[in-house]
Amino acid sequence: MRHLPYWIGGFMLLPFVLWAGLFLAFPGDKPGITDSPLTASLVAVSLPLVMFHYIAGLGFVANSMSGQAGEVLPVWGPARWVQRAMAPLTVVLSVLAVVFLTQAGEGWLTALAVGLGGLVMAGVMVAARRPTRSAVLHVRPGEWLDAAVMGFGRALLHVPVLGGLLREAGRDPHRGVPMLLLNLALLLGVLVALFGFSVLVIPAFLALPFVFYVLLVLASG
């Protein structure tokens, strides 16, 4: 009975396995994937993180059914091995994504951002599997996050032009905030015109692992 959650979880993945088999069996272009290298790379690099947390959820139920603490790592050996393999798999996929995107002509900046995001995901998975070695990541997370935000804010005040706009917004919000937002919107428009919509995608993708981490910390508190 303690292995039942894993069997059910594997059965739930059967449609995705069948879809992957059909995807590989039939040659030709796949609209939405082969015609969009960035989308395909983002999905591929993110899949191990999804599988990592999927196994963690199944392990929580299976451990509870066997009378053990659900919060610990999966007790069943194969589940632990698969979960442990997700971080190295993410690193491999990140390297392949960088090479693939570079050859596809997406630009080295886009490729580097995808690879860096994958490495951050791998680091999150390694830390989650080693709570004793990464306890510093969970010590007073609110204070650490607040200190990081305050330090980042102080650094922004020293940036030319932007720092002046921020200080003006702090002194006179009614006058400074609209000017700040207008200048940021104009800057974003110029960057999109020069580099394309990747300017919008890359920061969001890089922030995704940190958002997940903050949500996990808040949920565990």
C-alpha positions in Angstrom: 0.0 0.0 0.0 2.9 2.4 0.7 3.9 2.3 -3.0 0.3 2.9 -4.2 0.7 6.7 -4.6 3.7 6.2 -6.9 1.8 3.7 -9.1 -1.2 6.2 -9.3 1.2 9.0 -10.1 2.9 7.0 -12.8 -0.5 6.1 -14.3 -1.4 9.8 -14.3 1.7 10.5 -16.4 0.7 7.9 -19.0 -1.0 10.5 -21.4 2.1 12.6 -21.4 4.3 9.5 -22.2 2.0 8.6 -25.0 2.1 12.2 -26.3 5.9 12.2 -26.2 6.0 8.8 -28.1 3.7 10.2 -30.8 5.7 13.4 -30.9 8.9 11.4 -31.6 7.3 8.8 -33.9 5.9 11.3 -36.5 8.5 13.4 -38.3 8.0 16.9 -39.5 7.5 20.3 -38.0 5.5 20.7 -34.7 3.8 24.1 -34.7 4.4 25.9 -31.4 7.6 24.0 -30.7 9.9 23.6 -33.6 9.0 27.0 -34.9 9.7 28.6 -31.5 13.1 27.5 -30.2 12.8 29.7 -27.1 9.5 28.2 -26.0 10.8 24.7 -26.6 13.9 25.4 -24.5 12.0 27.0 -21.7 9.6 24.0 -21.5 12.5 21.5 -21.6 14.6 23.1 -18.9 11.5 23.5 -16.6 10.3 19.9 -16.9 12.8 18.4 -14.4 11.7 21.0 -11.7 8.1 20.0 -12.3 8.9 16.3 -12.0 11.0 17.0 -8.8 8.0 18.5 -7.0 5.7 15.9 -8.5 7.7 13.2 -6.9 8.0 15.2 -3.7 4.2 15.4 -3.5 3.8 11.6 -4.1 6.5 10.9 -1.5 4.6 13.0 1.0 1.5 10.8 0.7 3.5 7.6 0.5 5.6 8.4 3.6 2.4 9.3 5.5 0.8 6.0 4.5 3.8 4.1 5.7 3.8 5.8 9.1 6.8 8.1 8.5 7.1 11.9 8.4 5.7 13.1 5.1 8.0 16.1 5.0 11.2 14.1 4.6 12.5 12.8 1.3 10.7 9.9 -0.4 11.5 6.6 1.4 11.1 4.4 -1.6 14.5 3.9 -3.3 13.5 4.4 -7.0 11.6 7.6 -6.2 14.6 9.0 -4.4 16.9 8.1 -7.3 14.6 9.7 -9.9 14.2 12.8 -7.8 18.0 13.0 -7.2 18.6 12.8 -11.0 16.4 15.8 -11.8 19.1 18.4 -10.8 21.9 16.9 -13.0 19.3 16.5 -15.8 18.4 20.2 -15.5 22.1 21.1 -15.8 22.5 19.0 -19.0 19.3 20.4 -20.5 20.5 23.9 -19.7 23.8 23.4 -21.6 21.9 21.8 -24.5 19.4 24.7 -24.5 22.2 27.2 -24.7 23.8 25.4 -27.7 20.4 24.9 -29.4 19.3 28.6 -29.0 22.7 29.8 -30.2 22.5 27.7 -33.3 18.9 28.7 -33.9 19.9 32.3 -34.0 18.1 33.5 -30.8 21.2 35.4 -29.6 23.7 34.7 -27.0 22.0 36.8 -24.4 18.7 34.9 -24.6 20.6 31.6 -24.6 22.6 32.6 -21.6 19.5 33.7 -19.7 17.8 30.3 -20.3 20.9 28.5 -19.2 21.3 30.6 -16.1 17.7 30.1 -15.2 18.2 26.3 -15.5 21.2 26.4 -13.2 19.2 28.3 -10.6 16.5 25.6 -10.8 19.1 22.9 -10.3 20.5 24.8 -7.3 17.0 25.0 -5.7 16.5 21.2 -6.2 19.9 20.4 -4.6 19.2 22.7 -1.7 15.7 21.1 -1.2 17.3 17.6 -1.0 19.9 18.7 1.6 18.1 20.6 4.3 21.0 20.2 6.8 23.5 21.7 4.4 21.2 24.5 3.2 19.6 25.4 6.5 21.0 29.0 6.0 18.5 29.4 3.1 15.6 28.9 5.6 16.9 30.8 8.7 14.7 33.9 9.2 13.8 34.1 5.5 11.8 37.2 6.1 14.8 39.1 7.5 17.1 37.8 4.7 14.6 38.8 2.0 14.0 42.2 3.6 17.8 42.9 3.9 18.3 41.8 0.2 15.5 44.1 -1.0 16.8 47.1 1.1 20.3 46.5 -0.2 19.1 46.3 -3.8 17.1 49.5 -3.3 20.1 51.4 -1.9 22.1 50.2 -4.9 19.5 51.5 -7.3 19.7 55.0 -5.7 23.3 55.2 -6.9 22.5 54.4 -10.5 22.8 57.5 -12.8 19.5 59.0 -13.9 17.5 56.2 -12.4 18.7 57.0 -8.9 17.7 60.6 -9.4 14.3 59.6 -10.6 13.8 57.4 -7.5 14.9 60.1 -5.1 12.6 62.6 -6.7 9.7 60.1 -6.4 10.5 59.7 -2.7 10.6 63.4 -2.1 7.5 64.2 -4.1 5.4 61.1 -5.0 2.7 63.1 -6.8 5.2 64.6 -9.2 8.0 62.1 -9.2 6.1 58.8 -9.6 4.4 59.6 -12.8 7.6 60.8 -14.3 9.4 57.6 -13.1 6.8 55.4 -14.7 6.8 57.3 -17.9 10.6 57.0 -18.2 10.5 53.3 -17.4 7.8 52.7 -20.0 9.8 54.6 -22.6 13.0 52.7 -21.8 11.1 49.4 -22.0 9.7 50.4 -25.4 13.2 51.3 -26.7 14.6 48.0 -25.5 11.8 46.0 -27.1 12.3 47.9 -30.3 16.1 47.2 -30.3 16.2 43.6 -28.9 12.6 42.3 -29.4 10.2 40.8 -26.9 12.9 38.7 -25.3 13.5 41.8 -23.2 10.2 41.0 -21.5 10.6 37.2 -21.3 14.1 37.0 -19.9 13.6 38.9 -16.7 10.4 37.0 -16.0 12.1 33.7 -16.6 15.1 34.6 -14.4 12.7 35.6 -11.6 10.6 32.4 -11.8 12.8 30.2 -9.5 13.1 33.0 -6.9 9.3 33.5 -6.9 8.9 29.7 -6.4 11.4 29.8 -3.5 9.6 32.7 -1.8 6.3 30.9 -2.2 7.7 27.7 -0.7 9.2 29.6 2.2 6.0 31.4 2.9 4.0 28.2 2.6 6.3 26.3 5.0 6.2 29.1 7.6 
